[in-house]
Amino acid sequence: MYLSPAPLYHAAPIVTCTIVHRYGATAVVMERFDAEGCLRAIEKYRCTHAQFVPTMFVRMLKLPEQIRDAYDVSSLRIAVHAAAPCPVEIKQQMMDWWGPIIHEYYSGSENIGFTHVTPDEWLAHPGSVGQAKTGAIHILDDEGSELPRGEPGQVWFDNDLPGFVYHNDPKKSSSARNERGWWTIGDVGWLDDEGYLYLTDRKAYMIISGGVNIYPQEAENVLTTHPKVYDVAVIGVPDAEMGEQVKAVVQPMDMNEAGPALESELIAFCRERIAHYKCPRSVDFEPSLPRQDTGKLYKRLIKDRYWDERASRI
């Protein structure tokens, strides 16, 4: 019994549901994701397999403990997640709750490559999305030179999979392949000594402040764990001196708490956990953040509000 909490017009849900049907199994498809509704469906239909994105984990963990404990999810044997980096603390909490049944993969609709990490592997390599299962992974700098293990750069896949093009976007299609025939979808990450990949962020989301590269995913991962934060996006906004300044846009659990006191609390919370220059200098509050039905954040829509008509985005 497979639970699909995401809409079928996205690649992973429709492909997985198709495979489930081919094997003669049953797919339970949620019309839209709801944290408590998801737990209710697992209990009601005794689902054994399910697929999620990290935002769904966060939503379920934000439920009051008495609600989470009210549902029996012991039927689950395998839970899979992908689509975005998952904060280590969030995944560890899910492992503590559901047990070591959570698998993770990294890929894309472009089908340039694939990694997978089992629960046991992840516990030994927290934060990793696994080793390459097709071809090889290379981490390159902006000049196309290969970087040593442990240093972050753009993730490229070298394999024999068929190529692709972006619809009506030859420039983007060209930038996705280098002269060696390797492919990228613009993600940044690094490899450890055993070849496990760790994702840092999307290159397009990188903030350049005073000439320093800052990946907002790190601050987002920290702020997501704060009990007063329901949702968060960290972006670069214009700064006359530094070029860009780090800002957090937060949907609080209670909008009535939005204000200077919570702003100071969140900045301090972040600075206690990561380097100060990576933390937001300011926090804005919104009643909701724009997300797709799959849980992916429309970060560009948020950033556009701050850059307005500026010709340059850095």
C-alpha positions as CSV (number, residue, x, y, z in Angstrom):
1,M,0.0,0.0,0.0
2,Y,1.7,3.2,-1.2
3,L,0.9,6.7,-0.1
4,S,1.5,9.6,-2.4
5,P,1.0,12.9,-0.6
6,A,2.1,14.9,-3.6
7,P,0.2,15.8,-6.8
8,L,0.5,13.5,-9.8
9,Y,1.5,16.2,-12.2
10,H,5.0,16.0,-10.9
11,A,7.5,13.4,-12.1
12,A,8.3,11.4,-8.9
13,P,4.6,10.9,-7.8
14,I,3.3,9.9,-11.2
15,V,6.2,7.6,-12.0
16,T,6.1,5.9,-8.6
17,C,2.3,5.5,-8.7
18,T,2.6,4.0,-12.2
19,I,5.2,1.5,-10.9
20,V,2.9,0.6,-8.0
21,H,0.0,-0.1,-10.3
22,R,2.2,-2.2,-12.6
23,Y,3.0,-4.5,-9.7
24,G,-0.7,-4.8,-8.8
25,A,-0.4,-2.8,-5.6
26,T,-2.6,0.0,-4.4
27,A,-1.8,3.7,-4.4
28,V,-3.4,6.1,-1.9
29,V,-3.2,9.6,-3.4
30,M,-3.8,12.7,-1.3
31,E,-5.6,15.5,-3.1
32,R,-3.3,17.9,-1.3
33,F,-0.8,17.5,1.5
34,D,-2.0,18.0,5.1
35,A,0.2,17.0,7.9
36,E,-2.4,15.4,10.2
37,G,-4.3,14.1,7.1
38,C,-1.1,12.2,6.1
39,L,-0.8,10.5,9.4
40,R,-4.5,9.7,9.3
41,A,-4.1,8.1,5.8
42,I,-1.2,6.0,6.9
43,E,-3.2,4.6,9.9
44,K,-6.5,4.2,8.0
45,Y,-5.0,2.4,4.9
46,R,-2.1,0.7,6.7
47,C,0.3,2.2,4.2
48,T,3.6,0.3,3.9
49,H,5.5,2.7,1.6
50,A,5.4,6.5,1.1
51,Q,7.3,9.3,-0.5
52,F,7.9,12.8,0.8
53,V,9.8,16.0,0.5
54,P,11.5,17.5,3.5
55,T,8.9,20.2,4.0
56,M,6.3,17.5,4.7
57,F,8.6,16.1,7.4
58,V,8.8,19.6,8.9
59,R,5.0,20.0,8.8
60,M,4.4,16.7,10.6
61,L,7.1,17.4,13.2
62,K,5.4,20.8,13.9
63,L,2.2,19.1,14.9
64,P,1.5,19.0,18.6
65,E,3.0,15.9,20.2
66,Q,-0.4,14.6,21.3
67,I,-1.6,14.7,17.7
68,R,1.4,12.9,16.4
69,D,1.1,10.3,19.1
70,A,-2.6,9.8,18.3
71,Y,-1.9,8.0,15.0
72,D,-0.4,4.5,14.4
73,V,2.2,4.7,11.7
74,S,3.8,1.3,12.5
75,S,2.7,-0.2,9.2
76,L,5.3,1.9,7.3
77,R,8.2,-0.2,6.2
78,I,9.9,2.3,3.8
79,A,9.6,6.1,3.5
80,V,11.5,7.8,0.7
81,H,12.3,11.5,0.4
82,A,13.9,13.7,-2.2
83,A,13.5,17.0,-4.1
84,A,15.4,19.2,-1.7
85,P,18.2,19.0,1.0
86,C,16.8,17.8,4.3
87,P,18.2,19.4,7.5
88,V,20.1,16.8,9.5
89,E,18.1,17.5,12.7
90,I,14.8,17.1,10.9
91,K,15.7,13.8,9.4
92,Q,17.1,12.6,12.7
93,Q,13.8,13.5,14.4
94,M,11.9,11.5,11.7
95,M,14.2,8.5,12.3
96,D,13.6,8.7,16.0
97,W,9.9,8.8,15.4
98,W,9.4,6.3,12.5
99,G,12.6,4.2,13.0
100,P,15.4,3.6,10.5
101,I,13.1,3.2,7.5
102,I,13.8,6.5,5.7
103,H,15.6,6.3,2.4
104,E,16.8,9.3,0.3
105,Y,17.7,9.8,-3.3
106,Y,19.0,12.7,-5.3
107,S,18.1,13.2,-9.0
108,G,16.1,15.5,-11.2
109,S,13.5,15.4,-14.0
110,E,16.4,16.0,-16.4
111,N,17.6,12.4,-15.5
112,I,21.3,13.3,-15.5
113,G,22.3,11.0,-12.6
114,F,21.1,9.4,-9.5
115,T,22.3,8.8,-5.9
116,H,20.8,6.8,-3.0
117,V,21.5,6.5,0.7
118,T,20.0,3.9,2.9
119,P,18.9,4.6,6.6
120,D,22.0,2.9,7.9
121,E,24.3,4.7,5.5
122,W,22.8,8.0,6.4
123,L,23.2,7.4,10.1
124,A,26.9,6.8,9.4
125,H,27.1,9.8,7.0
126,P,24.5,12.3,8.4
127,G,23.4,14.9,5.8
128,S,24.6,12.8,2.8
129,V,22.3,12.1,-0.2
130,G,24.3,9.0,-1.0
131,Q,26.8,7.7,-3.6
132,A,26.3,7.7,-7.3
133,K,24.3,4.8,-8.6
134,T,24.7,5.7,-12.3
135,G,28.0,7.0,-13.6
136,A,30.3,9.2,-11.5
137,I,30.0,12.5,-9.7
138,H,32.5,15.4,-10.2
139,I,32.7,18.6,-8.1
140,L,34.0,21.5,-10.2
141,D,34.8,25.1,-9.5
142,D,33.6,28.1,-11.7
143,E,36.5,27.5,-14.1
144,G,35.6,23.8,-14.6
145,S,38.5,22.5,-12.6
146,E,37.9,19.5,-10.3
147,L,37.9,20.2,-6.6
148,P,39.4,18.0,-3.9
149,R,37.2,16.0,-1.5
150,G,35.5,18.2,1.1
151,E,35.4,21.4,-1.0
152,P,32.0,22.5,-2.3
153,G,31.4,23.3,-5.9
154,Q,29.0,22.6,-8.7
155,V,27.8,19.0,-9.0
156,W,28.3,17.3,-12.4
157,F,27.4,13.8,-13.5
158,D,29.5,11.7,-15.9
159,N,27.4,8.9,-17.3
160,D,25.9,7.3,-20.4
161,L,22.4,8.5,-19.9
162,P,20.7,10.2,-22.9
163,G,20.9,14.0,-23.0
164,F,18.1,16.5,-22.7
165,V,17.2,20.0,-23.6
166,Y,15.1,22.7,-21.8
167,H,12.0,23.7,-23.7
168,N,12.6,26.9,-25.7
169,D,15.8,27.7,-23.7
170,P,18.9,26.8,-25.7
171,K,21.1,28.9,-23.5
172,K,20.1,27.0,-20.4
173,S,20.4,23.7,-22.2
174,S,24.0,24.6,-23.3
175,S,25.0,25.6,-19.8
176,A,23.8,22.2,-18.5
177,R,26.6,20.3,-20.3
178,N,30.3,20.9,-20.4
179,E,33.0,20.2,-23.0
180,R,33.6,16.8,-21.4
181,G,30.0,15.7,-21.8
182,W,29.2,15.9,-18.1
183,W,25.7,17.2,-17.0
184,T,24.5,19.5,-14.2
185,I,21.3,21.0,-13.0
186,G,23.0,23.7,-11.0
187,D,23.3,22.2,-7.6
188,V,26.3,22.8,-5.3
189,G,27.7,20.2,-3.0
190,W,30.8,18.3,-1.9
191,L,32.1,14.7,-1.7
192,D,33.6,13.0,1.3
193,D,36.4,10.5,1.2
194,E,34.0,7.6,0.5
195,G,32.3,9.3,-2.4
196,Y,29.1,10.3,-0.5
197,L,27.6,13.5,-1.8
198,Y,26.4,16.3,0.4
199,L,24.3,19.1,-1.1
200,T,24.9,22.7,-0.1
201,D,22.3,24.6,-2.2
202,R,21.3,25.6,-5.7
203,K,24.0,27.8,-7.3
204,A,21.2,30.2,-8.4
205,Y,20.3,30.8,-4.7
206,M,23.9,31.7,-3.6
207,I,24.3,35.1,-1.9
208,I,27.4,37.1,-2.5
209,S,27.9,39.5,0.4
210,G,31.2,41.6,0.4
211,G,32.7,39.1,-2.0
212,V,31.9,36.1,0.3
213,N,29.8,33.2,-1.1
214,I,26.9,32.3,1.3
215,Y,24.6,29.4,0.8
216,P,21.2,30.2,2.3
217,Q,20.2,26.6,2.8
218,E,22.5,26.4,5.9
219,A,20.6,29.2,7.7
220,E,17.2,27.8,6.5
221,N,18.1,24.5,8.0
222,V,18.8,26.1,11.4
223,L,15.7,28.4,11.4
224,T,13.4,25.6,10.3
225,T,14.0,23.8,13.7
226,H,13.0,26.8,15.8
227,P,9.6,26.1,17.5
228,K,8.1,29.4,16.5
229,V,8.9,29.1,12.8
230,Y,6.4,27.4,10.5
231,D,8.2,28.2,7.2
232,V,11.3,30.1,6.2
233,A,13.2,31.3,3.1
234,V,16.6,32.9,3.3
235,I,17.6,35.2,0.4
236,G,20.0,37.9,-0.6
237,V,18.6,41.4,-0.7
238,P,20.2,44.7,-2.0
239,D,22.9,46.2,0.2
240,A,24.7,49.4,-0.9
241,E,27.9,48.5,0.8
242,M,28.1,44.7,0.6
243,G,26.2,44.1,-2.6
244,E,23.8,41.7,-0.9
245,Q,22.6,41.2,2.6
246,V,21.3,38.0,4.1
247,K,17.6,38.2,5.0
248,A,15.2,35.7,6.4
249,V,11.5,35.8,5.4
250,V,9.6,33.8,8.0
251,Q,6.1,32.5,8.4
252,P,5.7,32.2,12.1
253,M,3.6,29.6,13.9
254,D,1.6,32.5,15.3
255,M,1.5,35.7,13.2
256,N,0.6,37.6,16.4
257,E,4.2,37.0,17.6
258,A,5.7,38.6,14.5
259,G,7.8,41.7,15.4
260,P,11.2,42.9,16.7
261,A,11.3,40.6,19.6
262,L,10.9,37.4,17.5
263,E,13.3,38.9,14.9
264,S,16.0,39.3,17.6
265,E,15.3,35.8,18.9
266,L,15.6,34.1,15.5
267,I,18.9,35.9,14.6
268,A,20.4,35.0,18.0
269,F,19.2,31.4,17.6
270,C,20.9,31.2,14.2
271,R,24.2,32.8,15.4
272,E,24.4,30.3,18.3
273,R,24.6,27.5,15.7
274,I,26.5,28.7,12.6
275,A,28.9,31.4,11.6
276,H,27.5,34.9,12.0
277,Y,28.2,36.0,8.4
278,K,25.9,33.2,7.2
279,C,23.0,34.3,9.5
280,P,20.3,36.8,8.5
281,R,20.9,40.5,9.3
282,S,17.2,41.0,9.4
283,V,13.9,39.1,9.4
284,D,10.6,39.9,7.7
285,F,7.4,38.1,8.6
286,E,4.7,36.9,6.2
287,P,1.4,35.0,6.9
288,S,2.4,32.4,4.2
289,L,5.2,31.7,1.8
290,P,4.6,30.6,-1.8
291,R,5.1,26.9,-2.2
292,Q,4.1,24.4,-4.9
293,D,1.8,21.6,-4.0
294,T,4.8,19.4,-3.9
295,G,6.3,21.5,-1.1
296,K,8.9,23.2,-3.2
297,L,9.4,26.9,-2.4
298,Y,9.0,29.6,-5.1
299,K,12.0,31.4,-3.8
300,R,12.3,33.6,-6.9
301,L,8.9,35.2,-6.2
302,I,10.1,36.2,-2.7
303,K,13.4,37.6,-4.0
304,D,11.7,39.6,-6.7
305,R,9.8,41.6,-4.1
306,Y,13.1,43.0,-2.8
307,W,15.0,43.5,-6.1
308,D,12.1,45.1,-7.9
309,E,13.3,46.7,-11.1
310,R,17.0,46.6,-10.5
311,A,19.0,45.5,-13.6
312,S,21.5,43.6,-11.5
313,R,20.6,40.8,-9.1
314,I,23.9,41.0,-7.1
